[in-house]
Amino acid sequence: MKIPFLSLKATNQIYEKQISEIVVQTINSGWYILGERLQSFESAFAQYCGVKHCIGVANGLDALVLLLKASDFPANSEVIVPANSFIATILAVSNANLSPILVEPFLDNYLIDYQAIEKAITPKTKAILVTHLYGKCCDMGKINTIVQKYQLKVFEDAAQAHGATYMGMKAGNLSDGAGFSFYPSKNLGAMGDAGAITTNDDALAERIKALRNYGSQQKYVFDYQGFNSRLDDIQAAILSIKLPHLDTENQYRRSIAKRYLSEINNPKITLPPTDSVDEDSWHLFVVRVSERDSFRAFLNEKGIGTDIHYPVPPHQQLAYKEFSHLSLPITEKIHREIVSLPLNTALTDEEVAYIIDSINKY
Ligand SMILES: *Cc1c(COP(=O)(O)O)cnc(C)c1O
């Protein structure tokens, strides 16, 4: 059997006809930027997340940068971020001319350690930007208590958490504002770059709407030094086709995750936490193995593709030389041992069974 880690062609196949039609319709409308297809996706996604505002932007990184820019913190204010995240979370803070403060995760669920957050707070701290990594929401109850105690803002990097919930509330509705990515491989993926911000804050939403469009709210009137970061109507139309199927797709991912959790029984493999299986969006199914290379080679031999999210932590990247002195042992251990198994809507029951059987033979 040959099972790729992810084939976007396979996962998008069922939408091909509808998407082709909507793309042709959009072309024929003659309106491609800030049009009604964008507006209609923004309302649908706001409603889906249970928030007042959704603002489409060019990609997930921009969503986070614009959230921080629109918050207007003094230059070099500190923003607490997870050391264990995709580098975009940290880049967003740097790109907004703020200082990222890296905080260790919990080893058991890979999410930012809220006790460590409190220790990292200084008089310069203005906000916490958490990542719902792999599609599992952070403990926002605990984090919001800290936020209130120290009068901070809190934001979500929800790029992996479309449809994930915490206490019945959707990711994107758990903070002052959230950034989503619709990069093709995400749970809700476009066919190009795309992103969005969700928030219940009217003033913040207004500023972000201006910032994504050169700082302009009214044609040729510029209130801010803005950006060009718009979500185009073709991508928005494609997302509107896929959004109504997001819950069904997440449910399918969940059913595969549940099989992995109950049927993988190899003591060499550490499985992800099971305390919120029905709430997580299961963007990725990440296990830990001490001899990662041999495990991946073994599965590769059996035709099973795997990936690593992510192999080198941000503080050890050349891009962040200023953090190279940091010792973040939990983050480093995670980056050394993790492997992502195939988990997507194109997997068949037989393929899942074969993956489980192969892993149990390792
Ligand atoms: C994908 C991703 C981003 C960035 O999204 P882009 O659309 O690629 O800019 C940010 N944070 C996390 C956690 C992601 O997984």
The ligand as a Gaussian input file, in Angstrom:
#p B3LYP/6-31G(d) Opt

LIG

0 1
 C        0.001000      27.747000       9.051000
 C        0.270000      28.454000      10.312000
 C        0.494000      29.844000      10.362000
 C        0.718000      30.694000       9.147000
 O       -0.245000      30.680000       8.195000
 P        0.110000      31.154000       6.697000
 O       -1.237000      31.256000       6.066000
 O        0.979000      30.103000       6.089000
 O        0.785000      32.472000       6.784000
 C        0.639000      30.443000      11.591000
 N        0.599000      29.735000      12.724000
 C        0.416000      28.405000      12.729000
 C        0.358000      27.693000      14.032000
 C        0.261000      27.714000      11.528000
 O        0.105000      26.385000      11.547000

